[in-house]
Each structure stands twice: as C-alpha cells, then as structure tokens.
Amino acid sequence: MRDINNKVVTITLNPALDLTGSVGKLNLGSVNLAEEGSLHAAGKGVNVARVLSDLGAEVTVTGFLGRDNDALFSTLFLI
C-alpha cells in the first residue's frame, strides 16, 4: 500500500446510515430473506474519508449530522 502524505477534508452534507443484509445462499427466482444485518455510518464524504484514512492520509471529516443518529458516526471517527 502506498502512503498518502496529504491532508484531506471531506464535507458530507447528507450522511447516511446504511443497512447491509447477508444471505447464506442466493436463490434466483424466489424470495431471499436476510439472515443478518448491520448498520454502519456512510455517505459520499464519509466513504471517501474512510478509504483515504485506510491508505494513510490525514483526514478531517465535517458536515451536518442529526442529534439522534450520531453514535455510529462517533464510533467510526473515534470522537
């Protein structure tokens, strides 16, 4: 992996909580029910910040966030 030596600021005007479900086996042509689900912080600026941080960049994330859904974002950014 290549180190990125730049400082980056991302602005997320519409952060989201993404729900991801998984199935053991996908059966085409029938109803597939999720066996597990996970909720995680997302949004374009959040996703970009996560990738750049993983690549070694120093990232600052800013934007607007509702008071009732800050827990997952705080956990992600270790606030």
Backbone as XML, in Angstrom:
<?xml version="1.0"?>
<chain id="A" units="angstrom">
  <residue number="1" name="MET">
    <atom name="N" x="0.818" y="-1.171" z="0.000"/>
    <atom name="CA" x="0.000" y="0.000" z="0.000"/>
    <atom name="C" x="0.871" y="1.248" z="0.000"/>
  </residue>
  <residue number="2" name="ARG">
    <atom name="N" x="0.499" y="2.220" z="-0.775"/>
    <atom name="CA" x="1.259" y="3.453" z="-0.875"/>
    <atom name="C" x="0.782" y="4.460" z="0.157"/>
  </residue>
  <residue number="3" name="ASP">
    <atom name="N" x="1.706" y="5.138" z="0.833"/>
    <atom name="CA" x="1.339" y="6.169" z="1.799"/>
    <atom name="C" x="0.946" y="7.441" z="1.084"/>
  </residue>
  <residue number="4" name="ILE">
    <atom name="N" x="-0.081" y="8.072" z="1.580"/>
    <atom name="CA" x="-0.500" y="9.364" z="1.067"/>
    <atom name="C" x="-0.055" y="10.399" z="2.095"/>
  </residue>
  <residue number="5" name="ASN">
    <atom name="N" x="0.699" y="11.390" z="1.664"/>
    <atom name="CA" x="1.239" y="12.378" z="2.586"/>
    <atom name="C" x="0.451" y="13.679" z="2.560"/>
  </residue>
  <residue number="6" name="ASN">
    <atom name="N" x="-0.770" y="13.659" z="2.151"/>
    <atom name="CA" x="-1.594" y="14.858" z="2.053"/>
    <atom name="C" x="-2.623" y="14.892" z="3.172"/>
  </residue>
  <residue number="7" name="LYS">
    <atom name="N" x="-3.036" y="16.111" z="3.488"/>
    <atom name="CA" x="-4.140" y="16.299" z="4.420"/>
    <atom name="C" x="-5.390" y="16.538" z="3.576"/>
  </residue>
  <residue number="8" name="VAL">
    <atom name="N" x="-6.480" y="15.887" z="3.960"/>
    <atom name="CA" x="-7.718" y="15.951" z="3.187"/>
    <atom name="C" x="-8.877" y="16.317" z="4.108"/>
  </residue>
  <residue number="9" name="VAL">
    <atom name="N" x="-9.771" y="17.155" z="3.615"/>
    <atom name="CA" x="-11.010" y="17.469" z="4.326"/>
    <atom name="C" x="-12.162" y="17.002" z="3.451"/>
  </residue>
  <residue number="10" name="THR">
    <atom name="N" x="-13.077" y="16.214" z="4.020"/>
    <atom name="CA" x="-14.286" y="15.837" z="3.287"/>
    <atom name="C" x="-15.476" y="16.487" z="3.961"/>
  </residue>
  <residue number="11" name="ILE">
    <atom name="N" x="-16.432" y="16.916" z="3.150"/>
    <atom name="CA" x="-17.655" y="17.537" z="3.651"/>
    <atom name="C" x="-18.822" y="16.668" z="3.209"/>
  </residue>
  <residue number="12" name="THR">
    <atom name="N" x="-19.580" y="16.174" z="4.175"/>
    <atom name="CA" x="-20.732" y="15.341" z="3.875"/>
    <atom name="C" x="-21.987" y="16.096" z="4.261"/>
  </residue>
  <residue number="13" name="LEU">
    <atom name="N" x="-22.730" y="16.549" z="3.266"/>
    <atom name="CA" x="-23.943" y="17.308" z="3.523"/>
    <atom name="C" x="-25.126" y="16.413" z="3.846"/>
  </residue>
  <residue number="14" name="ASN">
    <atom name="N" x="-25.045" y="15.151" z="3.451"/>
    <atom name="CA" x="-26.153" y="14.232" z="3.680"/>
    <atom name="C" x="-25.618" y="12.870" z="4.132"/>
  </residue>
  <residue number="15" name="PRO">
    <atom name="N" x="-25.100" y="12.783" z="5.373"/>
    <atom name="CA" x="-24.608" y="11.494" z="5.851"/>
    <atom name="C" x="-25.758" y="10.494" z="5.961"/>
  </residue>
  <residue number="16" name="ALA">
    <atom name="N" x="-25.413" y="9.241" z="5.908"/>
    <atom name="CA" x="-26.444" y="8.201" z="5.906"/>
    <atom name="C" x="-26.052" y="7.061" z="6.829"/>
  </residue>
  <residue number="17" name="LEU">
    <atom name="N" x="-27.044" y="6.324" z="7.254"/>
    <atom name="CA" x="-26.828" y="5.060" z="7.938"/>
    <atom name="C" x="-27.232" y="3.973" z="6.950"/>
  </residue>
  <residue number="18" name="ASP">
    <atom name="N" x="-26.269" y="3.183" z="6.504"/>
    <atom name="CA" x="-26.527" y="2.135" z="5.522"/>
    <atom name="C" x="-26.816" y="0.823" z="6.231"/>
  </residue>
  <residue number="19" name="LEU">
    <atom name="N" x="-27.857" y="0.144" z="5.785"/>
    <atom name="CA" x="-28.216" y="-1.170" z="6.299"/>
    <atom name="C" x="-27.775" y="-2.209" z="5.275"/>
  </residue>
  <residue number="20" name="THR">
    <atom name="N" x="-26.934" y="-3.131" z="5.704"/>
    <atom name="CA" x="-26.439" y="-4.187" z="4.832"/>
    <atom name="C" x="-26.935" y="-5.524" z="5.360"/>
  </residue>
  <residue number="21" name="GLY">
    <atom name="N" x="-27.517" y="-6.318" z="4.484"/>
    <atom name="CA" x="-28.003" y="-7.645" z="4.862"/>
    <atom name="C" x="-27.222" y="-8.725" z="4.133"/>
  </residue>
  <residue number="22" name="SER">
    <atom name="N" x="-27.172" y="-9.906" z="4.731"/>
    <atom name="CA" x="-26.486" y="-11.019" z="4.072"/>
    <atom name="C" x="-27.376" y="-12.256" z="4.082"/>
  </residue>
  <residue number="23" name="VAL">
    <atom name="N" x="-27.210" y="-13.029" z="3.040"/>
    <atom name="CA" x="-27.938" y="-14.296" z="2.913"/>
    <atom name="C" x="-26.915" y="-15.411" z="2.745"/>
  </residue>
  <residue number="24" name="GLY">
    <atom name="N" x="-27.239" y="-16.579" z="3.241"/>
    <atom name="CA" x="-26.341" y="-17.723" z="3.113"/>
    <atom name="C" x="-26.216" y="-18.181" z="1.668"/>
  </residue>
  <residue number="25" name="LYS">
    <atom name="N" x="-27.350" y="-18.262" z="0.994"/>
    <atom name="CA" x="-27.368" y="-18.696" z="-0.401"/>
    <atom name="C" x="-28.419" y="-17.875" z="-1.121"/>
  </residue>
  <residue number="26" name="LEU">
    <atom name="N" x="-28.069" y="-17.356" z="-2.291"/>
    <atom name="CA" x="-28.996" y="-16.569" z="-3.093"/>
    <atom name="C" x="-29.740" y="-17.500" z="-4.041"/>
  </residue>
  <residue number="27" name="ASN">
    <atom name="N" x="-31.055" y="-17.572" z="-3.876"/>
    <atom name="CA" x="-31.886" y="-18.437" z="-4.715"/>
    <atom name="C" x="-32.596" y="-17.574" z="-5.747"/>
  </residue>
  <residue number="28" name="LEU">
    <atom name="N" x="-32.164" y="-17.666" z="-6.987"/>
    <atom name="CA" x="-32.763" y="-16.884" z="-8.066"/>
    <atom name="C" x="-34.214" y="-17.283" z="-8.282"/>
  </residue>
  <residue number="29" name="GLY">
    <atom name="N" x="-35.071" y="-16.299" z="-8.492"/>
    <atom name="CA" x="-36.471" y="-16.566" z="-8.778"/>
    <atom name="C" x="-37.321" y="-16.821" z="-7.547"/>
  </residue>
  <residue number="30" name="SER">
    <atom name="N" x="-36.773" y="-16.666" z="-6.363"/>
    <atom name="CA" x="-37.551" y="-16.875" z="-5.147"/>
    <atom name="C" x="-37.236" y="-15.769" z="-4.140"/>
  </residue>
  <residue number="31" name="VAL">
    <atom name="N" x="-37.999" y="-15.744" z="-3.077"/>
    <atom name="CA" x="-37.788" y="-14.750" z="-2.030"/>
    <atom name="C" x="-36.573" y="-15.152" z="-1.199"/>
  </residue>
  <residue number="32" name="ASN">
    <atom name="N" x="-35.656" y="-14.197" z="-1.015"/>
    <atom name="CA" x="-34.457" y="-14.421" z="-0.205"/>
    <atom name="C" x="-34.532" y="-13.509" z="1.013"/>
  </residue>
  <residue number="33" name="LEU">
    <atom name="N" x="-34.487" y="-14.094" z="2.192"/>
    <atom name="CA" x="-34.558" y="-13.318" z="3.418"/>
    <atom name="C" x="-33.160" y="-13.135" z="4.003"/>
  </residue>
  <residue number="34" name="ALA">
    <atom name="N" x="-32.895" y="-11.938" z="4.482"/>
    <atom name="CA" x="-31.600" y="-11.663" z="5.099"/>
    <atom name="C" x="-31.476" y="-12.442" z="6.398"/>
  </residue>
  <residue number="35" name="GLU">
    <atom name="N" x="-30.324" y="-13.058" z="6.610"/>
    <atom name="CA" x="-30.059" y="-13.800" z="7.831"/>
    <atom name="C" x="-29.436" y="-12.905" z="8.896"/>
  </residue>
  <residue number="36" name="GLU">
    <atom name="N" x="-28.670" y="-11.931" z="8.453"/>
    <atom name="CA" x="-28.009" y="-10.990" z="9.354"/>
    <atom name="C" x="-28.080" y="-9.607" z="8.732"/>
  </residue>
  <residue number="37" name="GLY">
    <atom name="N" x="-28.010" y="-8.605" z="9.573"/>
    <atom name="CA" x="-27.979" y="-7.244" z="9.080"/>
    <atom name="C" x="-27.043" y="-6.402" z="9.921"/>
  </residue>
  <residue number="38" name="SER">
    <atom name="N" x="-26.464" y="-5.384" z="9.304"/>
    <atom name="CA" x="-25.603" y="-4.475" z="10.056"/>
    <atom name="C" x="-25.858" y="-3.051" z="9.579"/>
  </residue>
  <residue number="39" name="LEU">
    <atom name="N" x="-25.758" y="-2.137" z="10.508"/>
    <atom name="CA" x="-25.987" y="-0.726" z="10.249"/>
    <atom name="C" x="-24.651" y="-0.022" z="10.412"/>
  </residue>
  <residue number="40" name="HIS">
    <atom name="N" x="-24.263" y="0.781" z="9.407"/>
    <atom name="CA" x="-22.992" y="1.470" z="9.519"/>
    <atom name="C" x="-23.064" y="2.880" z="8.937"/>
  </residue>
  <residue number="41" name="ALA">
    <atom name="N" x="-22.187" y="3.750" z="9.449"/>
    <atom name="CA" x="-22.117" y="5.137" z="9.009"/>
    <atom name="C" x="-21.624" y="5.193" z="7.569"/>
  </residue>
  <residue number="42" name="ALA">
    <atom name="N" x="-22.263" y="6.050" z="6.764"/>
    <atom name="CA" x="-21.892" y="6.158" z="5.357"/>
    <atom name="C" x="-22.247" y="7.544" z="4.831"/>
  </residue>
  <residue number="43" name="GLY">
    <atom name="N" x="-22.160" y="7.692" z="3.547"/>
    <atom name="CA" x="-22.352" y="8.950" z="2.840"/>
    <atom name="C" x="-21.104" y="9.180" z="2.001"/>
  </residue>
  <residue number="44" name="LYS">
    <atom name="N" x="-21.215" y="9.904" z="0.898"/>
    <atom name="CA" x="-20.081" y="10.031" z="-0.016"/>
    <atom name="C" x="-18.815" y="10.533" z="0.673"/>
  </residue>
  <residue number="45" name="GLY">
    <atom name="N" x="-18.907" y="11.624" z="1.426"/>
    <atom name="CA" x="-17.727" y="12.157" z="2.104"/>
    <atom name="C" x="-17.188" y="11.221" z="3.167"/>
  </residue>
  <residue number="46" name="VAL">
    <atom name="N" x="-18.079" y="10.544" z="3.863"/>
    <atom name="CA" x="-17.683" y="9.584" z="4.902"/>
    <atom name="C" x="-16.955" y="8.404" z="4.265"/>
  </residue>
  <residue number="47" name="ASN">
    <atom name="N" x="-17.495" y="7.884" z="3.169"/>
    <atom name="CA" x="-16.867" y="6.745" z="2.494"/>
    <atom name="C" x="-15.495" y="7.110" z="1.936"/>
  </residue>
  <residue number="48" name="VAL">
    <atom name="N" x="-15.386" y="8.300" z="1.340"/>
    <atom name="CA" x="-14.092" y="8.751" z="0.815"/>
    <atom name="C" x="-13.089" y="8.902" z="1.953"/>
  </residue>
  <residue number="49" name="ALA">
    <atom name="N" x="-13.522" y="9.509" z="3.057"/>
    <atom name="CA" x="-12.642" y="9.690" z="4.212"/>
    <atom name="C" x="-12.161" y="8.356" z="4.752"/>
  </residue>
  <residue number="50" name="ARG">
    <atom name="N" x="-13.041" y="7.371" z="4.796"/>
    <atom name="CA" x="-12.670" y="6.048" z="5.310"/>
    <atom name="C" x="-11.580" y="5.414" z="4.433"/>
  </residue>
  <residue number="51" name="VAL">
    <atom name="N" x="-11.748" y="5.479" z="3.131"/>
    <atom name="CA" x="-10.765" y="4.875" z="2.218"/>
    <atom name="C" x="-9.431" y="5.612" z="2.300"/>
  </residue>
  <residue number="52" name="LEU">
    <atom name="N" x="-9.470" y="6.951" z="2.259"/>
    <atom name="CA" x="-8.225" y="7.712" z="2.321"/>
    <atom name="C" x="-7.498" y="7.491" z="3.639"/>
  </residue>
  <residue number="53" name="SER">
    <atom name="N" x="-8.243" y="7.393" z="4.725"/>
    <atom name="CA" x="-7.634" y="7.111" z="6.022"/>
    <atom name="C" x="-6.960" y="5.741" z="6.017"/>
  </residue>
  <residue number="54" name="ASP">
    <atom name="N" x="-7.640" y="4.753" z="5.428"/>
    <atom name="CA" x="-7.052" y="3.407" z="5.323"/>
    <atom name="C" x="-5.765" y="3.425" z="4.493"/>
  </residue>
  <residue number="55" name="LEU">
    <atom name="N" x="-5.672" y="4.368" z="3.541"/>
    <atom name="CA" x="-4.480" y="4.482" z="2.700"/>
    <atom name="C" x="-3.384" y="5.329" z="3.348"/>
  </residue>
  <residue number="56" name="GLY">
    <atom name="N" x="-3.664" y="5.867" z="4.536"/>
    <atom name="CA" x="-2.640" y="6.587" z="5.273"/>
    <atom name="C" x="-2.747" y="8.094" z="5.257"/>
  </residue>
  <residue number="57" name="ALA">
    <atom name="N" x="-3.788" y="8.653" z="4.670"/>
    <atom name="CA" x="-3.948" y="10.108" z="4.638"/>
    <atom name="C" x="-4.444" y="10.621" z="5.983"/>
  </residue>
  <residue number="58" name="GLU">
    <atom name="N" x="-4.108" y="11.855" z="6.290"/>
    <atom name="CA" x="-4.633" y="12.523" z="7.472"/>
    <atom name="C" x="-5.936" y="13.194" z="7.035"/>
  </residue>
  <residue number="59" name="VAL">
    <atom name="N" x="-7.061" y="12.717" z="7.572"/>
    <atom name="CA" x="-8.366" y="13.135" z="7.087"/>
    <atom name="C" x="-9.151" y="13.848" z="8.184"/>
  </residue>
  <residue number="60" name="THR">
    <atom name="N" x="-9.794" y="14.946" z="7.801"/>
    <atom name="CA" x="-10.741" y="15.646" z="8.656"/>
    <atom name="C" x="-12.105" y="15.538" z="7.993"/>
  </residue>
  <residue number="61" name="VAL">
    <atom name="N" x="-13.105" y="15.154" z="8.768"/>
    <atom name="CA" x="-14.456" y="14.967" z="8.231"/>
    <atom name="C" x="-15.372" y="16.008" z="8.858"/>
  </residue>
  <residue number="62" name="THR">
    <atom name="N" x="-16.169" y="16.654" z="8.034"/>
    <atom name="CA" x="-17.121" y="17.633" z="8.537"/>
    <atom name="C" x="-18.422" y="17.523" z="7.758"/>
  </residue>
  <residue number="63" name="GLY">
    <atom name="N" x="-19.457" y="18.156" z="8.266"/>
    <atom name="CA" x="-20.753" y="18.135" z="7.602"/>
    <atom name="C" x="-21.854" y="18.343" z="8.608"/>
  </residue>
  <residue number="64" name="PHE">
    <atom name="N" x="-23.041" y="17.924" z="8.261"/>
    <atom name="CA" x="-24.212" y="18.071" z="9.106"/>
    <atom name="C" x="-24.694" y="16.702" z="9.538"/>
  </residue>
  <residue number="65" name="LEU">
    <atom name="N" x="-25.065" y="16.594" z="10.818"/>
    <atom name="CA" x="-25.482" y="15.309" z="11.358"/>
    <atom name="C" x="-26.591" y="15.535" z="12.372"/>
  </residue>
  <residue number="66" name="GLY">
    <atom name="N" x="-27.629" y="14.735" z="12.289"/>
    <atom name="CA" x="-28.723" y="14.833" z="13.245"/>
    <atom name="C" x="-28.296" y="14.374" z="14.633"/>
  </residue>
  <residue number="67" name="ARG">
    <atom name="N" x="-28.911" y="14.933" z="15.634"/>
    <atom name="CA" x="-28.567" y="14.630" z="17.023"/>
    <atom name="C" x="-28.891" y="13.180" z="17.384"/>
  </residue>
  <residue number="68" name="ASP">
    <atom name="N" x="-29.940" y="12.613" z="16.791"/>
    <atom name="CA" x="-30.410" y="11.280" z="17.187"/>
    <atom name="C" x="-29.631" y="10.127" z="16.563"/>
  </residue>
  <residue number="69" name="ASN">
    <atom name="N" x="-28.753" y="10.396" z="15.603"/>
    <atom name="CA" x="-28.058" y="9.283" z="14.951"/>
    <atom name="C" x="-26.542" y="9.476" z="14.942"/>
  </residue>
  <residue number="70" name="ASP">
    <atom name="N" x="-26.004" y="10.106" z="15.974"/>
    <atom name="CA" x="-24.572" y="10.395" z="15.980"/>
    <atom name="C" x="-23.702" y="9.245" z="16.493"/>
  </residue>
  <residue number="71" name="ALA">
    <atom name="N" x="-24.262" y="8.258" z="17.149"/>
    <atom name="CA" x="-23.464" y="7.206" z="17.795"/>
    <atom name="C" x="-22.575" y="6.434" z="16.813"/>
  </residue>
  <residue number="72" name="LEU">
    <atom name="N" x="-23.113" y="5.982" z="15.696"/>
    <atom name="CA" x="-22.312" y="5.206" z="14.744"/>
    <atom name="C" x="-21.221" y="6.059" z="14.104"/>
  </residue>
  <residue number="73" name="PHE">
    <atom name="N" x="-21.514" y="7.334" z="13.872"/>
    <atom name="CA" x="-20.508" y="8.226" z="13.297"/>
    <atom name="C" x="-19.407" y="8.519" z="14.315"/>
  </residue>
  <residue number="74" name="SER">
    <atom name="N" x="-19.780" y="8.740" z="15.561"/>
    <atom name="CA" x="-18.795" y="8.988" z="16.621"/>
    <atom name="C" x="-17.888" y="7.780" z="16.801"/>
  </residue>
  <residue number="75" name="THR">
    <atom name="N" x="-18.447" y="6.593" z="16.735"/>
    <atom name="CA" x="-17.652" y="5.367" z="16.845"/>
    <atom name="C" x="-16.680" y="5.241" z="15.671"/>
  </residue>
  <residue number="76" name="LEU">
    <atom name="N" x="-17.159" y="5.536" z="14.471"/>
    <atom name="CA" x="-16.313" y="5.436" z="13.284"/>
    <atom name="C" x="-15.132" y="6.398" z="13.357"/>
  </residue>
  <residue number="77" name="PHE">
    <atom name="N" x="-15.397" y="7.610" z="13.822"/>
    <atom name="CA" x="-14.354" y="8.636" z="13.843"/>
    <atom name="C" x="-13.653" y="8.754" z="15.184"/>
  </residue>
  <residue number="78" name="LEU">
    <atom name="N" x="-13.987" y="7.865" z="16.118"/>
    <atom name="CA" x="-13.342" y="7.819" z="17.433"/>
    <atom name="C" x="-13.346" y="9.173" z="18.131"/>
  </residue>
  <residue number="79" name="ILE">
    <atom name="N" x="-14.530" y="9.766" z="18.178"/>
    <atom name="CA" x="-14.693" y="11.075" z="18.829"/>
    <atom name="C" x="-14.814" y="10.862" z="20.321"/>
  </residue>
</chain>
